[in-house]
Amino acid sequence: AVVSTQSTWGVTKAMMSMNKQMKLPEIQKIMQEFEKQSEIMDMKEEMMSDVIDDALGDEDDEEESDAIVTQVLDELGLQLSDQLTGVPAASGTVGVAAPGGKVAVAAEADADADLAARLENLRRE
């Protein structure tokens, strides 16, 4: 019981010493200033976010631009498919497997010539 009393007295002295060192009104003032600065920072962050959103545009603008791009691509796709209908189709096969798994050289040369002719036709247009 004596040890317990001495321990309690030691803890009490330590707490009294800490209370003397801590200046509660000063700590409260610091906490209020921190809270004030934190609120100011939050307001600035919100304002900056609004400005950035305004500068980059709304989602409506983005949807509108996506619709325009899609329309242009559709038109180009139609034009491209119209051009492709005029291109002659490749005749024959690209490569014929020869015995032993080798591709026939003549068929490969024909395919290369056909591709070169098609490329030349596209360049003229």
C-alpha positions as CSV (number, residue, x, y, z in Angstrom):
1,A,0.0,0.0,0.0
2,V,2.9,2.3,0.7
3,V,4.4,1.7,-2.8
4,S,0.9,2.4,-4.3
5,T,0.7,5.7,-2.4
6,Q,4.1,6.8,-3.4
7,S,3.4,5.9,-7.1
8,T,0.1,7.9,-7.0
9,W,1.9,10.8,-5.4
10,G,4.6,10.7,-8.1
11,V,2.0,10.6,-10.8
12,T,0.2,13.5,-9.2
13,K,3.4,15.6,-9.0
14,A,4.1,14.9,-12.7
15,M,0.6,15.9,-13.7
16,M,0.8,19.1,-11.7
17,S,4.1,19.9,-13.3
18,M,2.7,19.3,-16.8
19,N,-0.3,21.5,-16.0
20,K,2.0,24.4,-15.1
21,Q,4.0,24.0,-18.3
22,M,0.9,23.7,-20.5
23,K,-0.7,27.0,-21.2
24,L,-4.3,26.1,-22.1
25,P,-5.4,29.5,-23.5
26,E,-2.3,29.6,-25.7
27,I,-3.0,26.1,-27.1
28,Q,-6.7,27.1,-27.7
29,K,-5.6,30.2,-29.6
30,I,-3.2,28.1,-31.8
31,M,-6.0,25.5,-32.5
32,Q,-8.4,28.3,-33.5
33,E,-5.8,29.8,-35.8
34,F,-5.2,26.4,-37.3
35,E,-8.9,25.8,-37.9
36,K,-9.3,29.3,-39.5
37,Q,-6.3,28.7,-41.9
38,S,-7.7,25.2,-42.7
39,E,-11.1,26.8,-43.7
40,I,-9.3,29.4,-45.8
41,M,-7.4,26.7,-47.6
42,D,-10.5,24.7,-48.3
43,M,-12.2,27.8,-49.8
44,K,-9.2,28.5,-52.0
45,E,-9.1,24.8,-53.1
46,E,-12.8,25.0,-54.0
47,M,-12.3,28.2,-56.0
48,M,-9.3,26.8,-57.9
49,S,-11.3,23.7,-58.7
50,D,-14.2,25.8,-60.0
51,V,-11.8,27.9,-62.2
52,I,-10.1,24.8,-63.6
53,D,-13.5,23.2,-64.4
54,D,-14.6,26.4,-66.1
55,A,-11.4,26.6,-68.1
56,L,-11.5,23.0,-69.2
57,G,-15.2,23.2,-70.1
58,D,-18.3,21.4,-69.0
59,E,-19.2,17.8,-69.7
60,D,-21.8,19.1,-72.2
61,D,-19.0,20.5,-74.3
62,E,-17.2,17.2,-74.2
63,E,-20.3,15.3,-75.2
64,E,-20.9,17.8,-78.0
65,S,-17.3,17.5,-79.3
66,D,-17.5,13.7,-79.1
67,A,-20.7,13.8,-81.2
68,I,-19.0,16.0,-83.8
69,V,-16.0,13.7,-84.0
70,T,-18.2,10.7,-84.4
71,Q,-20.1,12.4,-87.2
72,V,-16.9,13.3,-89.0
73,L,-15.6,9.8,-88.6
74,D,-18.9,8.3,-89.9
75,E,-18.7,10.6,-92.9
76,L,-15.1,9.6,-93.5
77,G,-16.0,5.9,-93.0
78,L,-18.7,6.3,-95.7
79,Q,-16.3,7.9,-98.1
80,L,-13.6,5.3,-97.3
81,S,-16.1,2.5,-98.0
82,D,-17.2,4.2,-101.2
83,Q,-13.5,4.3,-102.3
84,L,-12.9,0.7,-101.3
85,T,-15.8,-0.5,-103.5
86,G,-13.9,0.7,-106.5
87,V,-10.7,-1.2,-105.6
88,P,-10.4,-4.5,-107.5
89,A,-10.5,-7.6,-105.2
90,A,-7.5,-9.8,-104.9
91,S,-7.6,-12.8,-107.1
92,G,-6.5,-16.3,-106.1
93,T,-4.9,-17.2,-102.8
94,V,-2.1,-15.4,-101.0
95,G,0.0,-18.5,-100.5
96,V,-0.4,-22.2,-101.2
97,A,1.2,-24.7,-98.9
98,A,3.6,-26.8,-100.7
99,P,4.6,-30.3,-99.6
100,G,6.8,-30.1,-96.5
101,G,5.0,-27.0,-95.2
102,K,6.8,-24.4,-97.5
103,V,4.8,-21.6,-99.1
104,A,4.8,-21.5,-102.9
105,V,7.1,-18.6,-104.0
106,A,5.1,-17.9,-107.2
107,A,1.9,-17.3,-105.2
108,E,3.7,-15.0,-102.9
109,A,5.2,-13.0,-105.8
110,D,1.7,-12.6,-107.3
111,A,0.3,-11.4,-104.0
112,D,3.1,-8.8,-103.7
113,A,2.5,-7.6,-107.3
114,D,-1.2,-7.3,-106.6
115,L,-0.6,-5.3,-103.4
116,A,1.8,-3.0,-105.2
117,A,-0.7,-2.3,-107.9
118,R,-3.4,-1.6,-105.4
119,L,-1.1,0.8,-103.5
120,E,-0.2,2.6,-106.8
121,N,-4.0,3.0,-107.6
122,L,-4.5,4.6,-104.1
123,R,-1.6,7.0,-104.6
124,R,-3.1,8.2,-107.9
125,E,-6.4,9.1,-106.2
